[in-house]
Structures are given as C-alpha cells and as structure tokens.
Amino acid sequence: VYNRMTELCFRHCVSNLNYRLLTGREETCLESCAGKLVHANHRLMRAYVALMPSLVQRRASDYEAGAAQASQNSAREGPAAATTPA
C-alpha cells in the first residue's frame, strides 16, 4: 500500500526532475495526496475491523453446518455399507 501510494502521489505531483529538491507546490501536493490516501486507508481499515467479527462468525457457522451435514450423510451411509457383502 505504501509503495503504491508513493508512486501514485509522485506521478501526480512531481513534474520536474531537473532539481534535487522539491518545489513548494510539489511538497504541498505530495502532503495533500498522501494525507488523503492515508485517511482513506484508515477509513477502510475501520470498516474492515468492524465487519470482520461478523464474517468470522458466518464462516464458522457455515463450517459447522457443513460438518453436521457431512456427519448426517456419513451416519446414513454407514449402516448400509456394513450390511453389504464384500
């Protein structure tokens, strides 16, 4: 994320590579660009953290339902397989 943000802001803000130092306009642009992207990343992470417990709970219940279904199928097939001669 950091590398993509750096590249995006650099391409957007830096227009002249003839000088060693950034111009004031370039510095301001980079600070604004990076600030916006960091803020957006923080908002995204807050939403992810808020949703994660419900996603984990849903996956756990789906797994438990699948395991129960497999157990029922195994129990139904078990006695029939035992009575079939080999």
N, CA, C and O atoms as a CHARMM CRD file, in Angstrom:
* protein
*
  344
    1    1 VAL  N      0.83700  -1.18900   0.00000 PROA 1      0.00000
    2    1 VAL  CA     0.00000   0.00000   0.00000 PROA 1      0.00000
    3    1 VAL  C      0.87900   1.24900   0.00000 PROA 1      0.00000
    4    1 VAL  O      0.62300   2.20000  -0.73900 PROA 1      0.00000
    5    2 TYR  N      1.92300   1.23400   0.84300 PROA 2      0.00000
    6    2 TYR  CA     2.79900   2.40100   0.92800 PROA 2      0.00000
    7    2 TYR  C      3.48200   2.66300  -0.41200 PROA 2      0.00000
    8    2 TYR  O      3.54800   3.80800  -0.86000 PROA 2      0.00000
    9    3 ASN  N      3.98800   1.61500  -1.05000 PROA 3      0.00000
   10    3 ASN  CA     4.68500   1.79300  -2.32700 PROA 3      0.00000
   11    3 ASN  C      3.74700   2.30600  -3.41600 PROA 3      0.00000
   12    3 ASN  O      4.12700   3.17600  -4.20000 PROA 3      0.00000
   13    4 ARG  N      2.53600   1.77900  -3.47000 PROA 4      0.00000
   14    4 ARG  CA     1.57900   2.25200  -4.47100 PROA 4      0.00000
   15    4 ARG  C      1.19200   3.69800  -4.20900 PROA 4      0.00000
   16    4 ARG  O      1.07200   4.49100  -5.14300 PROA 4      0.00000
   17    5 MET  N      0.99500   4.04700  -2.93200 PROA 5      0.00000
   18    5 MET  CA     0.63900   5.41300  -2.57900 PROA 5      0.00000
   19    5 MET  C      1.77200   6.36300  -2.97800 PROA 5      0.00000
   20    5 MET  O      1.52600   7.42500  -3.55100 PROA 5      0.00000
   21    6 THR  N      3.00200   5.97900  -2.67400 PROA 6      0.00000
   22    6 THR  CA     4.15300   6.81900  -3.00300 PROA 6      0.00000
   23    6 THR  C      4.25000   7.04000  -4.49900 PROA 6      0.00000
   24    6 THR  O      4.45000   8.16600  -4.95400 PROA 6      0.00000
   25    7 GLU  N      4.11000   5.97900  -5.26000 PROA 7      0.00000
   26    7 GLU  CA     4.21000   6.10200  -6.71600 PROA 7      0.00000
   27    7 GLU  C      3.07900   6.95000  -7.28400 PROA 7      0.00000
   28    7 GLU  O      3.30900   7.79900  -8.14600 PROA 7      0.00000
   29    8 LEU  N      1.86400   6.72400  -6.80600 PROA 8      0.00000
   30    8 LEU  CA     0.72000   7.49400  -7.29000 PROA 8      0.00000
   31    8 LEU  C      0.90000   8.97800  -7.01800 PROA 8      0.00000
   32    8 LEU  O      0.72000   9.80500  -7.91200 PROA 8      0.00000
   33    9 CYS  N      1.25200   9.31000  -5.79800 PROA 9      0.00000
   34    9 CYS  CA     1.41600  10.72700  -5.44600 PROA 9      0.00000
   35    9 CYS  C      2.60700  11.34500  -6.17100 PROA 9      0.00000
   36    9 CYS  O      2.53800  12.49800  -6.59800 PROA 9      0.00000
   37   10 PHE  N      3.69300  10.59800  -6.31300 PROA 10     0.00000
   38   10 PHE  CA     4.85900  11.12100  -7.01400 PROA 10     0.00000
   39   10 PHE  C      4.51400  11.43500  -8.46100 PROA 10     0.00000
   40   10 PHE  O      4.84800  12.50900  -8.96100 PROA 10     0.00000
   41   11 ARG  N      3.85100  10.50700  -9.13500 PROA 11     0.00000
   42   11 ARG  CA     3.47800  10.74000 -10.53700 PROA 11     0.00000
   43   11 ARG  C      2.50500  11.90600 -10.68300 PROA 11     0.00000
   44   11 ARG  O      2.55200  12.64900 -11.66300 PROA 11     0.00000
   45   12 HSD  N      1.63000  12.05500  -9.70400 PROA 12     0.00000
   46   12 HSD  CA     0.63300  13.12200  -9.75900 PROA 12     0.00000
   47   12 HSD  C      1.24000  14.49200  -9.46800 PROA 12     0.00000
   48   12 HSD  O      0.84900  15.48900 -10.07600 PROA 12     0.00000
   49   13 CYS  N      2.18700  14.54000  -8.54700 PROA 13     0.00000
   50   13 CYS  CA     2.64500  15.83600  -8.04000 PROA 13     0.00000
   51   13 CYS  C      3.99200  16.31900  -8.57900 PROA 13     0.00000
   52   13 CYS  O      4.19300  17.52600  -8.72100 PROA 13     0.00000
   53   14 VAL  N      4.89100  15.43300  -8.87300 PROA 14     0.00000
   54   14 VAL  CA     6.23700  15.84700  -9.27500 PROA 14     0.00000
   55   14 VAL  C      6.29500  15.90000 -10.79300 PROA 14     0.00000
   56   14 VAL  O      6.08200  14.89900 -11.47700 PROA 14     0.00000
   57   15 SER  N      6.58900  17.08900 -11.30400 PROA 15     0.00000
   58   15 SER  CA     6.59900  17.26600 -12.75200 PROA 15     0.00000
   59   15 SER  C      7.98200  17.55400 -13.31300 PROA 15     0.00000
   60   15 SER  O      8.20200  17.40300 -14.51500 PROA 15     0.00000
   61   16 ASN  N      8.91900  17.96700 -12.46500 PROA 16     0.00000
   62   16 ASN  CA    10.23100  18.36100 -12.95100 PROA 16     0.00000
   63   16 ASN  C     11.30700  17.65900 -12.12600 PROA 16     0.00000
   64   16 ASN  O     11.41700  17.87900 -10.92000 PROA 16     0.00000
   65   17 LEU  N     12.08800  16.82300 -12.77700 PROA 17     0.00000
   66   17 LEU  CA    13.15100  16.09500 -12.07400 PROA 17     0.00000
   67   17 LEU  C     14.52600  16.73200 -12.27600 PROA 17     0.00000
   68   17 LEU  O     15.54500  16.09700 -12.00700 PROA 17     0.00000
   69   18 ASN  N     14.56300  17.98500 -12.74900 PROA 18     0.00000
   70   18 ASN  CA    15.82700  18.66700 -13.00200 PROA 18     0.00000
   71   18 ASN  C     16.47500  19.20100 -11.73000 PROA 18     0.00000
   72   18 ASN  O     17.65300  19.55500 -11.74500 PROA 18     0.00000
   73   19 TYR  N     15.73300  19.26500 -10.63500 PROA 19     0.00000
   74   19 TYR  CA    16.26000  19.83900  -9.40400 PROA 19     0.00000
   75   19 TYR  C     16.32400  18.78400  -8.31600 PROA 19     0.00000
   76   19 TYR  O     15.53600  17.83900  -8.29100 PROA 19     0.00000
   77   20 ARG  N     17.26800  18.96600  -7.42600 PROA 20     0.00000
   78   20 ARG  CA    17.45400  18.00000  -6.34000 PROA 20     0.00000
   79   20 ARG  C     16.31500  18.06100  -5.32700 PROA 20     0.00000
   80   20 ARG  O     15.87900  17.02900  -4.81700 PROA 20     0.00000
   81   21 LEU  N     15.83700  19.25700  -5.04000 PROA 21     0.00000
   82   21 LEU  CA    14.78700  19.45100  -4.04300 PROA 21     0.00000
   83   21 LEU  C     13.43600  19.66700  -4.72000 PROA 21     0.00000
   84   21 LEU  O     13.35100  20.10400  -5.86700 PROA 21     0.00000
   85   22 LEU  N     12.39100  19.34600  -3.97200 PROA 22     0.00000
   86   22 LEU  CA    11.03400  19.58600  -4.46300 PROA 22     0.00000
   87   22 LEU  C     10.69800  21.06500  -4.36700 PROA 22     0.00000
   88   22 LEU  O     11.21800  21.77800  -3.50900 PROA 22     0.00000
   89   23 THR  N      9.83200  21.51100  -5.24600 PROA 23     0.00000
   90   23 THR  CA     9.34800  22.88800  -5.13200 PROA 23     0.00000
   91   23 THR  C      8.29000  22.93300  -4.03200 PROA 23     0.00000
   92   23 THR  O      7.79200  21.89300  -3.59900 PROA 23     0.00000
   93   24 GLY  N      7.95900  24.10600  -3.59800 PROA 24     0.00000
   94   24 GLY  CA     6.93100  24.26900  -2.57400 PROA 24     0.00000
   95   24 GLY  C      5.59500  23.71000  -3.03100 PROA 24     0.00000
   96   24 GLY  O      4.87600  23.09200  -2.24500 PROA 24     0.00000
   97   25 ARG  N      5.25600  23.92300  -4.29900 PROA 25     0.00000
   98   25 ARG  CA     3.99600  23.41300  -4.84900 PROA 25     0.00000
   99   25 ARG  C      3.99700  21.88700  -4.85200 PROA 25     0.00000
  100   25 ARG  O      2.98900  21.26100  -4.52700 PROA 25     0.00000
  101   26 GLU  N      5.13800  21.28800  -5.22200 PROA 26     0.00000
  102   26 GLU  CA     5.22900  19.82800  -5.23500 PROA 26     0.00000
  103   26 GLU  C      5.11700  19.25000  -3.82600 PROA 26     0.00000
  104   26 GLU  O      4.44300  18.24000  -3.61800 PROA 26     0.00000
  105   27 GLU  N      5.77300  19.88600  -2.86700 PROA 27     0.00000
  106   27 GLU  CA     5.67800  19.42200  -1.46900 PROA 27     0.00000
  107   27 GLU  C      4.24800  19.48900  -0.96300 PROA 27     0.00000
  108   27 GLU  O      3.76100  18.54800  -0.33600 PROA 27     0.00000
  109   28 THR  N      3.57500  20.60000  -1.23300 PROA 28     0.00000
  110   28 THR  CA     2.18800  20.76400  -0.80200 PROA 28     0.00000
  111   28 THR  C      1.29600  19.71300  -1.44100 PROA 28     0.00000
  112   28 THR  O      0.43800  19.12400  -0.78300 PROA 28     0.00000
  113   29 CYS  N      1.50600  19.48800  -2.71600 PROA 29     0.00000
  114   29 CYS  CA     0.71100  18.48500  -3.43700 PROA 29     0.00000
  115   29 CYS  C      0.95300  17.09500  -2.85400 PROA 29     0.00000
  116   29 CYS  O      0.00100  16.34400  -2.63800 PROA 29     0.00000
  117   30 LEU  N      2.21100  16.74200  -2.59700 PROA 30     0.00000
  118   30 LEU  CA     2.53500  15.42800  -2.04400 PROA 30     0.00000
  119   30 LEU  C      1.92800  15.23700  -0.65700 PROA 30     0.00000
  120   30 LEU  O      1.39500  14.17000  -0.35300 PROA 30     0.00000
  121   31 GLU  N      2.00500  16.26400   0.18200 PROA 31     0.00000
  122   31 GLU  CA     1.42200  16.16900   1.51800 PROA 31     0.00000
  123   31 GLU  C     -0.08800  15.97500   1.44000 PROA 31     0.00000
  124   31 GLU  O     -0.65800  15.16200   2.16800 PROA 31     0.00000
  125   32 SER  N     -0.71900  16.71700   0.56500 PROA 32     0.00000
  126   32 SER  CA    -2.16900  16.60600   0.40600 PROA 32     0.00000
  127   32 SER  C     -2.55600  15.22900  -0.14200 PROA 32     0.00000
  128   32 SER  O     -3.48800  14.59500   0.35300 PROA 32     0.00000
  129   33 CYS  N     -1.84300  14.78100  -1.15400 PROA 33     0.00000
  130   33 CYS  CA    -2.13400  13.48900  -1.77600 PROA 33     0.00000
  131   33 CYS  C     -1.94300  12.35000  -0.76800 PROA 33     0.00000
  132   33 CYS  O     -2.81600  11.49500  -0.61500 PROA 33     0.00000
  133   34 ALA  N     -0.81100  12.34800  -0.09600 PROA 34     0.00000
  134   34 ALA  CA    -0.52600  11.28800   0.88000 PROA 34     0.00000
  135   34 ALA  C     -1.52700  11.33800   2.02700 PROA 34     0.00000
  136   34 ALA  O     -1.98700  10.29800   2.50000 PROA 34     0.00000
  137   35 GLY  N     -1.86500  12.54100   2.47200 PROA 35     0.00000
  138   35 GLY  CA    -2.84200  12.68000   3.55600 PROA 35     0.00000
  139   35 GLY  C     -4.19700  12.10100   3.18600 PROA 35     0.00000
  140   35 GLY  O     -4.83100  11.41900   3.99100 PROA 35     0.00000
  141   36 LYS  N     -4.63600  12.37500   1.96500 PROA 36     0.00000
  142   36 LYS  CA    -5.92300  11.84100   1.50300 PROA 36     0.00000
  143   36 LYS  C     -5.88700  10.31600   1.44600 PROA 36     0.00000
  144   36 LYS  O     -6.83000   9.65400   1.87800 PROA 36     0.00000
  145   37 LEU  N     -4.80400   9.76300   0.91700 PROA 37     0.00000
  146   37 LEU  CA    -4.71900   8.30900   0.79400 PROA 37     0.00000
  147   37 LEU  C     -4.60400   7.62900   2.15600 PROA 37     0.00000
  148   37 LEU  O     -5.19500   6.56900   2.36500 PROA 37     0.00000
  149   38 VAL  N     -3.86200   8.21500   3.07500 PROA 38     0.00000
  150   38 VAL  CA    -3.75600   7.64800   4.42000 PROA 38     0.00000
  151   38 VAL  C     -5.11100   7.70800   5.11500 PROA 38     0.00000
  152   38 VAL  O     -5.52000   6.74500   5.76400 PROA 38     0.00000
  153   39 HSD  N     -5.80000   8.82000   4.98500 PROA 39     0.00000
  154   39 HSD  CA    -7.12900   8.96400   5.58300 PROA 39     0.00000
  155   39 HSD  C     -8.08900   7.92100   5.00800 PROA 39     0.00000
  156   39 HSD  O     -8.84100   7.28800   5.74900 PROA 39     0.00000
  157   40 ALA  N     -8.06100   7.74500   3.68700 PROA 40     0.00000
  158   40 ALA  CA    -8.92300   6.74500   3.04900 PROA 40     0.00000
  159   40 ALA  C     -8.57100   5.34300   3.52500 PROA 40     0.00000
  160   40 ALA  O     -9.46200   4.52400   3.75500 PROA 40     0.00000
  161   41 ASN  N     -7.27500   5.05800   3.67600 PROA 41     0.00000
  162   41 ASN  CA    -6.84600   3.74600   4.15700 PROA 41     0.00000
  163   41 ASN  C     -7.32300   3.51000   5.58600 PROA 41     0.00000
  164   41 ASN  O     -7.75300   2.40400   5.91400 PROA 41     0.00000
  165   42 HSD  N     -7.25500   4.52200   6.43500 PROA 42     0.00000
  166   42 HSD  CA    -7.73300   4.38700   7.81800 PROA 42     0.00000
  167   42 HSD  C     -9.23600   4.12000   7.85400 PROA 42     0.00000
  168   42 HSD  O     -9.69500   3.29000   8.63800 PROA 42     0.00000
  169   43 ARG  N     -9.99600   4.80500   7.02400 PROA 43     0.00000
  170   43 ARG  CA   -11.44000   4.56400   6.96900 PROA 43     0.00000
  171   43 ARG  C    -11.73200   3.14400   6.51000 PROA 43     0.00000
  172   43 ARG  O    -12.61700   2.47700   7.04700 PROA 43     0.00000
  173   44 LEU  N    -10.98700   2.68900   5.52000 PROA 44     0.00000
  174   44 LEU  CA   -11.16800   1.33100   5.01300 PROA 44     0.00000
  175   44 LEU  C    -10.84200   0.30100   6.08900 PROA 44     0.00000
  176   44 LEU  O    -11.56200  -0.68500   6.24600 PROA 44     0.00000
  177   45 MET  N     -9.76800   0.52500   6.82300 PROA 45     0.00000
  178   45 MET  CA    -9.37700  -0.40800   7.88500 PROA 45     0.00000
  179   45 MET  C    -10.41200  -0.41900   9.01900 PROA 45     0.00000
  180   45 MET  O    -10.70000  -1.47900   9.57500 PROA 45     0.00000
  181   46 ARG  N    -10.97000   0.74100   9.36700 PROA 46     0.00000
  182   46 ARG  CA   -12.01600   0.78700  10.39700 PROA 46     0.00000
  183   46 ARG  C    -13.22600  -0.02900   9.96200 PROA 46     0.00000
  184   46 ARG  O    -13.80100  -0.76400  10.76500 PROA 46     0.00000
  185   47 ALA  N    -13.61700   0.09500   8.69200 PROA 47     0.00000
  186   47 ALA  CA   -14.75500  -0.67500   8.18800 PROA 47     0.00000
  187   47 ALA  C    -14.43100  -2.16800   8.20300 PROA 47     0.00000
  188   47 ALA  O    -15.28500  -2.98200   8.55200 PROA 47     0.00000
  189   48 TYR  N    -13.21900  -2.52700   7.83200 PROA 48     0.00000
  190   48 TYR  CA   -12.80200  -3.92700   7.81900 PROA 48     0.00000
  191   48 TYR  C    -12.82800  -4.50600   9.23000 PROA 48     0.00000
  192   48 TYR  O    -13.32800  -5.61100   9.44200 PROA 48     0.00000
  193   49 VAL  N    -12.29500  -3.76600  10.18500 PROA 49     0.00000
  194   49 VAL  CA   -12.27100  -4.23500  11.57500 PROA 49     0.00000
  195   49 VAL  C    -13.69600  -4.37500  12.11800 PROA 49     0.00000
  196   49 VAL  O    -13.97900  -5.29300  12.88800 PROA 49     0.00000
  197   50 ALA  N    -14.58400  -3.47700  11.72100 PROA 50     0.00000
  198   50 ALA  CA   -15.96700  -3.54900  12.18600 PROA 50     0.00000
  199   50 ALA  C    -16.69300  -4.75200  11.58700 PROA 50     0.00000
  200   50 ALA  O    -17.52800  -5.36000  12.25700 PROA 50     0.00000
  201   51 LEU  N    -16.39100  -5.10100  10.34200 PROA 51     0.00000
  202   51 LEU  CA   -17.08400  -6.20300   9.67800 PROA 51     0.00000
  203   51 LEU  C    -16.46900  -7.56700   9.96500 PROA 51     0.00000
  204   51 LEU  O    -17.14600  -8.58600   9.83300 PROA 51     0.00000
  205   52 MET  N    -15.21600  -7.60200  10.34900 PROA 52     0.00000
  206   52 MET  CA   -14.50900  -8.87100  10.49300 PROA 52     0.00000
  207   52 MET  C    -15.17000  -9.84600  11.47100 PROA 52     0.00000
  208   52 MET  O    -15.28100 -11.02400  11.12900 PROA 52     0.00000
  209   53 PRO  N    -15.61300  -9.44000  12.65600 PROA 53     0.00000
  210   53 PRO  CA   -16.23900 -10.41900  13.56100 PROA 53     0.00000
  211   53 PRO  C    -17.45700 -11.10400  12.94800 PROA 53     0.00000
  212   53 PRO  O    -17.63200 -12.30900  13.12700 PROA 53     0.00000
  213   54 SER  N    -18.29600 -10.37000  12.23400 PROA 54     0.00000
  214   54 SER  CA   -19.47600 -10.99800  11.63200 PROA 54     0.00000
  215   54 SER  C    -19.07100 -11.94500  10.50300 PROA 54     0.00000
  216   54 SER  O    -19.71400 -12.97800  10.31200 PROA 54     0.00000
  217   55 LEU  N    -18.02200 -11.61600   9.75200 PROA 55     0.00000
  218   55 LEU  CA   -17.55300 -12.51600   8.70500 PROA 55     0.00000
  219   55 LEU  C    -16.98400 -13.80300   9.28900 PROA 55     0.00000
  220   55 LEU  O    -17.23300 -14.89000   8.76800 PROA 55     0.00000
  221   56 VAL  N    -16.22800 -13.67900  10.36200 PROA 56     0.00000
  222   56 VAL  CA   -15.66000 -14.86400  11.01500 PROA 56     0.00000
  223   56 VAL  C    -16.78300 -15.72700  11.57800 PROA 56     0.00000
  224   56 VAL  O    -16.74200 -16.95200  11.46300 PROA 56     0.00000
  225   57 GLN  N    -17.77600 -15.10300  12.17900 PROA 57     0.00000
  226   57 GLN  CA   -18.91300 -15.84600  12.73400 PROA 57     0.00000
  227   57 GLN  C    -19.67400 -16.57500  11.63300 PROA 57     0.00000
  228   57 GLN  O    -20.06800 -17.72900  11.80600 PROA 57     0.00000
  229   58 ARG  N    -19.88200 -15.90400  10.50100 PROA 58     0.00000
  230   58 ARG  CA   -20.59700 -16.53400   9.39400 PROA 58     0.00000
  231   58 ARG  C    -19.80600 -17.72200   8.84000 PROA 58     0.00000
  232   58 ARG  O    -20.38500 -18.76900   8.55000 PROA 58     0.00000
  233   59 ARG  N    -18.50300 -17.56900   8.69500 PROA 59     0.00000
  234   59 ARG  CA   -17.68000 -18.67700   8.20700 PROA 59     0.00000
  235   59 ARG  C    -17.70900 -19.84800   9.18000 PROA 59     0.00000
  236   59 ARG  O    -17.77900 -21.00400   8.76200 PROA 59     0.00000
  237   60 ALA  N    -17.65700 -19.55500  10.46700 PROA 60     0.00000
  238   60 ALA  CA   -17.69000 -20.62400  11.46900 PROA 60     0.00000
  239   60 ALA  C    -19.02100 -21.35600  11.42500 PROA 60     0.00000
  240   60 ALA  O    -19.04400 -22.58500  11.50000 PROA 60     0.00000
  241   61 SER  N    -20.12400 -20.64000  11.30500 PROA 61     0.00000
  242   61 SER  CA   -21.42800 -21.30200  11.26200 PROA 61     0.00000
  243   61 SER  C    -21.59800 -22.08700   9.97000 PROA 61     0.00000
  244   61 SER  O    -22.20300 -23.15900   9.97700 PROA 61     0.00000
  245   62 ASP  N    -21.07000 -21.56700   8.84800 PROA 62     0.00000
  246   62 ASP  CA   -21.11600 -22.32000   7.59100 PROA 62     0.00000
  247   62 ASP  C    -20.29800 -23.60500   7.70600 PROA 62     0.00000
  248   62 ASP  O    -20.72300 -24.65900   7.23400 PROA 62     0.00000
  249   63 TYR  N    -19.14700 -23.51700   8.32200 PROA 63     0.00000
  250   63 TYR  CA   -18.30500 -24.69600   8.51100 PROA 63     0.00000
  251   63 TYR  C    -19.00600 -25.72500   9.39900 PROA 63     0.00000
  252   63 TYR  O    -19.01000 -26.91700   9.09500 PROA 63     0.00000
  253   64 GLU  N    -19.59300 -25.25800  10.48800 PROA 64     0.00000
  254   64 GLU  CA   -20.30200 -26.16600  11.39700 PROA 64     0.00000
  255   64 GLU  C    -21.49700 -26.81800  10.69800 PROA 64     0.00000
  256   64 GLU  O    -21.74900 -28.00700  10.89500 PROA 64     0.00000
  257   65 ALA  N    -22.22800 -26.06500   9.89400 PROA 65     0.00000
  258   65 ALA  CA   -23.36500 -26.63000   9.16100 PROA 65     0.00000
  259   65 ALA  C    -22.88200 -27.67500   8.16100 PROA 65     0.00000
  260   65 ALA  O    -23.50600 -28.72700   8.01400 PROA 65     0.00000
  261   66 GLY  N    -21.78900 -27.39700   7.48100 PROA 66     0.00000
  262   66 GLY  CA   -21.23200 -28.35800   6.53300 PROA 66     0.00000
  263   66 GLY  C    -20.74200 -29.61600   7.22700 PROA 66     0.00000
  264   66 GLY  O    -20.92800 -30.72000   6.71500 PROA 66     0.00000
  265   67 ALA  N    -20.11300 -29.45900   8.39800 PROA 67     0.00000
  266   67 ALA  CA   -19.64000 -30.61600   9.15200 PROA 67     0.00000
  267   67 ALA  C    -20.81900 -31.44200   9.65700 PROA 67     0.00000
  268   67 ALA  O    -20.75300 -32.67200   9.64900 PROA 67     0.00000
  269   68 ALA  N    -21.89300 -30.79400  10.09600 PROA 68     0.00000
  270   68 ALA  CA   -23.07300 -31.51400  10.56300 PROA 68     0.00000
  271   68 ALA  C    -23.72600 -32.27000   9.40900 PROA 68     0.00000
  272   68 ALA  O    -24.15800 -33.41100   9.57100 PROA 68     0.00000
  273   69 GLN  N    -23.79400 -31.63000   8.25400 PROA 69     0.00000
  274   69 GLN  CA   -24.37100 -32.28600   7.07300 PROA 69     0.00000
  275   69 GLN  C    -23.53400 -33.49700   6.67000 PROA 69     0.00000
  276   69 GLN  O    -24.08800 -34.54800   6.34900 PROA 69     0.00000
  277   70 ALA  N    -22.21900 -33.36400   6.68400 PROA 70     0.00000
  278   70 ALA  CA   -21.34200 -34.48200   6.34000 PROA 70     0.00000
  279   70 ALA  C    -21.49200 -35.61000   7.35600 PROA 70     0.00000
  280   70 ALA  O    -21.45500 -36.78600   6.99400 PROA 70     0.00000
  281   71 SER  N    -21.66100 -35.25300   8.61600 PROA 71     0.00000
  282   71 SER  CA   -21.83800 -36.25900   9.66400 PROA 71     0.00000
  283   71 SER  C    -23.14800 -37.01800   9.46800 PROA 71     0.00000
  284   71 SER  O    -23.18800 -38.23900   9.62300 PROA 71     0.00000
  285   72 GLN  N    -24.21400 -36.30500   9.13000 PROA 72     0.00000
  286   72 GLN  CA   -25.50500 -36.94900   8.87400 PROA 72     0.00000
  287   72 GLN  C    -25.42800 -37.87200   7.66200 PROA 72     0.00000
  288   72 GLN  O    -25.95500 -38.98500   7.68800 PROA 72     0.00000
  289   73 ASN  N    -24.78000 -37.41400   6.61400 PROA 73     0.00000
  290   73 ASN  CA   -24.63100 -38.24200   5.41400 PROA 73     0.00000
  291   73 ASN  C    -23.81000 -39.48900   5.72400 PROA 73     0.00000
  292   73 ASN  O    -24.12700 -40.57600   5.24200 PROA 73     0.00000
  293   74 SER  N    -22.78100 -39.34200   6.50800 PROA 74     0.00000
  294   74 SER  CA   -21.93100 -40.47000   6.88100 PROA 74     0.00000
  295   74 SER  C    -22.71800 -41.46600   7.73300 PROA 74     0.00000
  296   74 SER  O    -22.57300 -42.67700   7.56100 PROA 74     0.00000
  297   75 ALA  N    -23.54700 -40.96500   8.64900 PROA 75     0.00000
  298   75 ALA  CA   -24.34600 -41.82900   9.52000 PROA 75     0.00000
  299   75 ALA  C    -25.37700 -42.61100   8.70200 PROA 75     0.00000
  300   75 ALA  O    -25.64700 -43.77400   9.00300 PROA 75     0.00000
  301   76 ARG  N    -25.95700 -41.98500   7.67300 PROA 76     0.00000
  302   76 ARG  CA   -26.93800 -42.66500   6.83000 PROA 76     0.00000
  303   76 ARG  C    -26.28600 -43.74700   5.97000 PROA 76     0.00000
  304   76 ARG  O    -26.86500 -44.81500   5.77100 PROA 76     0.00000
  305   77 GLU  N    -25.10600 -43.48100   5.47000 PROA 77     0.00000
  306   77 GLU  CA   -24.42200 -44.42600   4.59400 PROA 77     0.00000
  307   77 GLU  C    -23.70600 -45.51900   5.36900 PROA 77     0.00000
  308   77 GLU  O    -23.46100 -46.59800   4.82900 PROA 77     0.00000
  309   78 GLY  N    -23.36900 -45.26000   6.61800 PROA 78     0.00000
  310   78 GLY  CA   -22.61100 -46.21400   7.43900 PROA 78     0.00000
  311   78 GLY  C    -23.31100 -47.54700   7.60400 PROA 78     0.00000
  312   78 GLY  O    -22.69800 -48.56000   7.26700 PROA 78     0.00000
  313   79 PRO  N    -24.55000 -47.64500   8.09700 PROA 79     0.00000
  314   79 PRO  CA   -25.21100 -48.93300   8.29200 PROA 79     0.00000
  315   79 PRO  C    -25.44300 -49.67700   6.98100 PROA 79     0.00000
  316   79 PRO  O    -25.34400 -50.90300   6.95700 PROA 79     0.00000
  317   80 ALA  N    -25.74500 -48.98200   5.90400 PROA 80     0.00000
  318   80 ALA  CA   -25.97300 -49.64500   4.61300 PROA 80     0.00000
  319   80 ALA  C    -24.68800 -50.26500   4.10300 PROA 80     0.00000
  320   80 ALA  O    -24.71400 -51.35700   3.53600 PROA 80     0.00000
  321   81 ALA  N    -23.57200 -49.59400   4.29300 PROA 81     0.00000
  322   81 ALA  CA   -22.29100 -50.11700   3.83700 PROA 81     0.00000
  323   81 ALA  C    -21.87600 -51.32800   4.65800 PROA 81     0.00000
  324   81 ALA  O    -21.19000 -52.21000   4.14200 PROA 81     0.00000
  325   82 ALA  N    -22.27800 -51.39100   5.93400 PROA 82     0.00000
  326   82 ALA  CA   -21.90300 -52.50800   6.80300 PROA 82     0.00000
  327   82 ALA  C    -22.67500 -53.76400   6.45000 PROA 82     0.00000
  328   82 ALA  O    -22.15000 -54.85900   6.64800 PROA 82     0.00000
  329   83 THR  N    -23.91300 -53.66400   5.93000 PROA 83     0.00000
  330   83 THR  CA   -24.72000 -54.84100   5.61600 PROA 83     0.00000
  331   83 THR  C    -24.46200 -55.36800   4.21100 PROA 83     0.00000
  332   83 THR  O    -24.88500 -56.47700   3.88600 PROA 83     0.00000
  333   84 THR  N    -23.77900 -54.60000   3.37700 PROA 84     0.00000
  334   84 THR  CA   -23.49200 -55.03400   2.01500 PROA 84     0.00000
  335   84 THR  C    -22.31400 -55.99000   2.04400 PROA 84     0.00000
  336   84 THR  O    -21.26500 -55.65300   2.59400 PROA 84     0.00000
  337   85 PRO  N    -22.46600 -57.21000   1.45000 PROA 85     0.00000
  338   85 PRO  CA   -21.36000 -58.17100   1.47100 PROA 85     0.00000
  339   85 PRO  C    -20.22100 -57.69600   0.57800 PROA 85     0.00000
  340   85 PRO  O    -20.44700 -57.03700  -0.43700 PROA 85     0.00000
  341   86 ALA  N    -19.00600 -58.03700   0.96500 PROA 86     0.00000
  342   86 ALA  CA   -17.84000 -57.60100   0.21800 PROA 86     0.00000
  343   86 ALA  C    -17.39600 -58.61500  -0.78300 PROA 86     0.00000
  344   86 ALA  O    -16.41800 -58.39200  -1.49600 PROA 86     0.00000
